[in-house]
Amino acid sequence: MAAMSGCASAPEAEIPPLEVPASWRHDAPASAGPAASLAGPDWWRRFGSDELAALVAQAQFGSFDLAAAAARVRQAQALARIAGAALLPDVTLSATAQRLREPQSTVTGYYTAELFASYEIDLWGGNAAARDAAVARLQSTAYARDTVALTLVAGVAATYLQTVALRERVEIARRNTENAERILALVSSRARAGAATPLELAQQRGLVATQRQDFALRQQQAQSSLTALALLLGRPVQGFDIATATLDGIAMPGVGAGVPASLITHRPDLAQAERALAGAQADIRVARAAMLPSLTLTAGAGFGADRLGDLLNTSLYGLAAGLVVPVFNAGRLAAGRDLAVARREELLAAYRGAIVNALGDVEVALNTVDGLGRQRTEQAEALAQAREAARLAESRYRAGAETLLTVLDAQRTLYAAQDDAAALHVSELQAGVGLFRALGGGWMAPEAVVAQTPPSSPSAAP
């Protein structure tokens, strides 16, 4: 048994360190402020929209996905209690009453009342390891719920912004349709006076039809986005609406990315992967312990008599110890150990991959925020010039100094510039949401997990 104990306490495999960069390739803008600003749990409030904050609260209360994740946490809590019960004695109380009659014999009776206790001595730590595995899975499930919550909030924020932007683009399409119809009236008037050709009239009518088509498309997209938002909130779309119709009152918050190595304490999915790995490591100890002898102690005490009135006059007791040694199981226990080892290797690869993917998520989000910010600056100048060109083209056409072709081109350019400006605005805001999500959205690992997974060493694992 002393030699066998070496198998139960075999050294755990070392985890090769994972190199983490010291800084991000795309640094956050200087206006982003310190990384500590991410610690606030209500990061979505930094967009300055009370309506968005109210919708997030509704989603946290009404989301069916979040409710299902919370139910999975309660299941894991129950499983952890079940696993921990093996470390304590199992006590049962039994009472029996019998009446027997054999051929050519009188009727006899026998009554008992006994208390039994059994306890498996955890010689190799297998029961403790099973409890540790269940607790690690409970923690992993809790972090999975936090991941669902973060994904839900980010989804609500992004969909809300998209819905507002589409409503703004509907208004842009409406204004441009009205402007095209106004110029069509001008061209029709000139055509009746012989100052415009049928070709010019047909061209302007075609532009009006195209603008009306785009107006209908934007309305359809806005309604579909509103439906998607209602579904995220867990409520029917009938009767659901939002009040905001423009992105002008929504701010682009500054975001500090912090240090790459600290990302592990900011993202619940990384904590989830680390705890799943810890559970797999404990499963290896369980599988090793199953290959070794087990010792169970049992004890019983009670009363028994052939008459109920004499039950307390006769005492019974029993003590026993049972040793079970695996001899032959066709390699089943060894295969169970190998399965646990392979499972740990799988989860280790998944954990390390999750860290690399998380670092990539932040880099992509930082690059997107930076790129869209620069694009919006240039787009603002393009929009200003398109407005001026459209004004000059129409003025010169009224004076007979310009052809309708120039006016048509100016109208198309102006509408495209206005629509692109709205699209870039919402893309930048959604990129901010994506960066918050990539950084963990203000989530911070509880101290118990931080202590087991130091921020300075993301490769650490049980």
N, C-alpha and C positions, 0 to 999 in steps of 0.2 A: 504493500500500500504506500510505503514511503517513496518507492521508485515511481509508482504511478502518479504520485502527486506532482512530479516534475512535468508530466504531460498536461495536467490541469493548469499549471502556472507557466506554460511555455511563453517565452518572450514575444511581445507583440511586434509586428513588422514596423520598421521605421518608415515614415512618410518622407519622400524626397522633398526638399524645400522648393517652393514655387517662387520664382523671381517676379517681383512686382515693381513696376517703374516708380521712380521717385516723384514724378510729376506727370501731368497730362500733356499730351501733344498739343491739344488746343486749349489754352488756358482760358478761364472764365474772364469776361470783361472786368475792367478795374472797378466799374460801378456795382459789381455784383455784391460787394461787401464780404465779410468774413464767412467762413464755412459754418460757423456756429449758428448762422441764421437758418440752417436746415433743420435744426433740432426741434423747431416748433411743430406740434402735431397737426395744426390747421394750416398747412401750406397753401391750400387753395384760396384762403382768404386774402392772400397777397396779390391776387388779381383785381381786388377792389370791387367785386361784384357781390352784393348782398343776395341777389337771386341765385347765383351759383352756390353760395354757402348754404342757402335753404334747400336747394336741390340735392346737395351732397348729404345733408342731414336726412332727407327723405330716403335716399338710396341706402344709407347705412341702416335705416330702420326697416325698409320694405324689400330689400333685395333678397330674392330667393336663393341665389348662389351663396350669399353671405350667411344666410340662415342654415343652408346645408353644410357649409364649412364649420359653423358653430356646433352643429349636431355631431359632426365627425370628431370634434374635440371632446365632446361629452362621451362618445364611444371609446375614445382612447383613454379617457380618465377611468372608465369602468374597467377596461382591460388592464390598466396599471394596478388598480386595486386587486383584481383577480390574481395577477402575477405576484404581487406582494404578499398575498395570503399564504403562499407556500412557506414563508419564513416563520410562520406561527403554528402552534399546535392546532390540530383539527379535533374538536370536541363535539360529541353527539350524545344525546340522551335517548334511551329506548325503554319501552315498557311493553310487556307481552302478557297475554292471558290465554291459556290453553285448556281445553277440556277434551280428554281422550277416552275412547271406549273401544276396547279390543274384544274380540270374540271370547265368550266364556269368562268375561271379566267385568268388574264394576267400572263405573265412570270415575275417572281421576282428573284432577285439575292441577295446574302449575302456573304460578304468577311470578314475574320478575320485573325489576326496575333497576336499570344499570346506566352508569355514566362511563363513556369510553373516550379515550384521548389517544391520538397518534401523532407522531412527530418524526419527520425525516431530517436527520442531522445533515446539515449542509457541509459535508466534508470537503468538497472541492469548489465550493462557491457557485455551483450551478444555479441554485435557486436565487441567490443574490444577483447573479448575472442576468437571469430571466427578468427579475424586477427592474434592473438597470436598463435592460433593453426596452421594456414596456414604458418606462419613464422617458427614455430618449425618444421613443416614437410619439409619446404624448406631446413632448416639447416640439418635435418636428411637425406634428399635426397642428399645434397651436400657431407655429410660424407659417404653415401653409394657409391657415385662416387669415393671418395678417397679410399674406401675399394676395389673397383674394380681395381683401378689403382695400389694399393699395391699388390693385388693378381696377377695382370697381370705381374708386374715387377718381383715378386718372381717366377712366373711360367716360364717366359723367362729365368731367371738366372738358375733355376734348370734344365730346359730342355736343355739349352745350355751346361751346365756342363755334363749332361747325354750324349748328342750327342758327345762331345769331348771324354768322357771316353770310349764310345763304339767304337769310331774310334781307340783309343789307344788299346783297347782289340782286335779289328780286326787285328792290327799290331802284337800283341802278338800271336794271333792264327796263323797268317801267318808265323811268325818266327818259331814257334813250329812245324808247318806242314813241313816246309823246313827241320828242324832238324830231324824230324821223317823220312822223305824221305831219308835224307843222311844216317841215320843209317840203313834204309831198304836196301839201295845200299850195305852197308857193309855186312849185313846179307846175302843178295843174293850172294855176291861174296864168302863168307865163305861157303854157301850151295853148290855152284858149285865146291868148292874145297873139299867138304866132311867134313868141319869143323863145319857146322851148320846143324841142323835137319830140316825136313819139318815143324815140329811143331813150331820151333822158327821163321821160315820164315812166317808162317801163322799168328802168334801172332803179329809180327811187321807190317805185312800188315794190320791187323785189327786195330792196333793203328793209322796207317797213315789214314785209312778211317774215324776213329773217329775224328781225328784232322781236316780233311777236312770238315766233317759235322759241327763241331763247328765253323770253319772258315766261312762257309756259313751262319750259324745262326747269328753270330756276324755282318756280313755284312747286313743281313736283319734287325736286330735290329737297327743298325746305321742309315739305310735309313728311317725306321719308325720314329725314334726320330727326324731326320732332317725334316721330313714332319710335325710332331707335332710342331716343332719350327716355321716353316713357317706359320702355321695356327695361332699361337699366334701373329705373326707379322702382320696378316691380308693380306698376299700376297700368290700367288700361288707357289707351291713347284717347278714347272717347272723353271729351270734356277737358282734356289736358292741354295746356298752352303755357307759353312763357311771355313775359312782357317786353323784354329787351329786344330791340330790332336793329341795333347798330353796335359796332365794336368800339366806338369812340370813347365810351366811359370805362373800358376795361384796360387795365394797366399791364404792361409787360414787366414782371418782377425780376429783379436782379437775383442771380443764383450763384452762390459760391460752391465750387466743386470739391474743395478740401483736398486732402492727400489721398492718392489711390489706395494705399495700404489700409486706410480707415474705412474703406467702402464696406468691409465685411460686417461692420457693426451698424451699417446704415440700411442694409437690404435684408428683408425677412426671408427671401428665397435662399440666400447663402446660409443663414442660420438654420433654415429647414434642412438643407443638404448636409450641413455639418452634424446635426442631431441624428439624421438618418444614418450617417456613417458611424456615429457613436453606438447606435442601436445594433448595427451589423457587427461591430467589434464585440459587443456583449454577447451576441448570438454565437460567436466562435467559442467563447468560454462555456456557454451552455452546451454546445455540441461536444466539446472536449470532456466536460463533466459527465455527460451521458455515457461515455465509454468506460467509466470507472465504477467501482463498486458503490452501492448505496446502502445505507444503514437506517432502518426505521425502528423507532421505539413505540410500543403500544402499551397502554395500561387501561384497566377497567375495574370499576368498583360498583357494588350495588347490593340488592337484596333479592332473595328467591325463596319461595315456599309453596307447598301444595295447597295451602289455604290462604285466602286473602288476608284474613285476620292475623296470620303469623308472619306476614311478609317482612316486617321490620325485625323479627327475631333471628333471622338467618342472613348473614352477610356473605357476599361473594366478592372475590377480587382476582385479578389476573395481571401478570406482567410478562412482556415478551420483547425480544429484540430480534430483528430479522436483517440478515445481510444478503444482498443480492449482487452477484458478480456476473457480468456479461461474459459468456463463454463462446457462443457461436451465434452470429446473426447474419451470416452471409455478406458481411461488409456493409450492412445498413448503417451502423453508427459511424463508421469511418466515412462513408459517403455523405452522411449528414454534416460531418465536420468539414469535408471538402466543399460541400455546397455553401456552408456559411463563409468559408474563406473566399470562395469565388464571388459571393455576393458582396463581401466587403471590398474586394478589388473593384467590382463594378461601381459601387457607390463612391469609392475613393476617386475613380476617374471622373464620375459625374460631378463630384464636389469641386475638383480642380478645374474641370471644364466650366462649371458655373461661375467660378471666380474670373476666369479669362473672359467669358461672355459678358459678365457684368462690367469689367473694365472696358470692353469694346462698346457696350451700350452707352456708357458715359461719354466715351470719345466721339461716338456718332452724334449723340445729342448735343455736345458742346460745339462740334463742327457745324451742325445744322443751325443752332441758335446764332452763331457768329455769321454764317453765310447768309441767312435770311435777313439779319439786321443790315448787312451791307447792301443786299438786293433792294430792300425797302428804301434805303437812302437814294439809290439811283432811280428807282421807280417813281419816287415823288417828283423828281425833276422831269422824267418822261411824261408824267401826267400833266404837269404844269404846261409843258410845251404843247401837248396834244390839245389842251383846252384853248390855248392861244391860237393854234393852227386852225381849229374848228371855227373859232370866232371870226378870224380873218377870212377864211374860205367862204363862209356864208355871207359876210359883208361884201366881199368882192363879187360874189355871184349875184347878189341883189343889184349891184351897180353895173352888172354886165361885163365886168373885167375878168371873170374867171368862169371856167366851164363847170358843169355839174359833176364831171368825173372827179375834179379836185375836191368838191364838197363831199361826195360819196366816200372818197378815201379818208378825208378828215373825220367824217362821222365814225367810220369803222375803227380808225386809230384811237379816237377818243373813248369809244365804248370799251375797246380792248384794254386800254390803259386804266380806265376806272375799274373794270372787272379784275384785272391783274392786281391792282392795288389792294382791293378787298381780299383777294385770294392770298396774297403775300402776308397781309396783316394777320389773318387767321392762322396761316402756316407758322408764323413766328410765335404767336401765342400758344399754339399746340406744341411747338418745339419746346417752349418753356415747360409745359406740362410733361412732355417726354423726358426732359432733363430731371425734373423733380422725381419722376417715377424711376429713372435709371439710378438716381442717387438714393433711392429708398423712401422718398417722400416724407422725410422727417422721422421715419421709424428708427428707433434705437434699440439695440439688443438689450434684454435685461442683464443685470450685473452677473447673474449666475452663468450665463452663456459667454459673456465677455471674459469672465475669469478663465473659462476653459478654452477660449479661442482668442488669444491676445490680438489686438488690432494691428500690432507691428509684425505679425507673422501669420498671414492668411492661410498658409499651408498647414498650420497646426490642426490636429485632429486627435481624438482619443486613441 
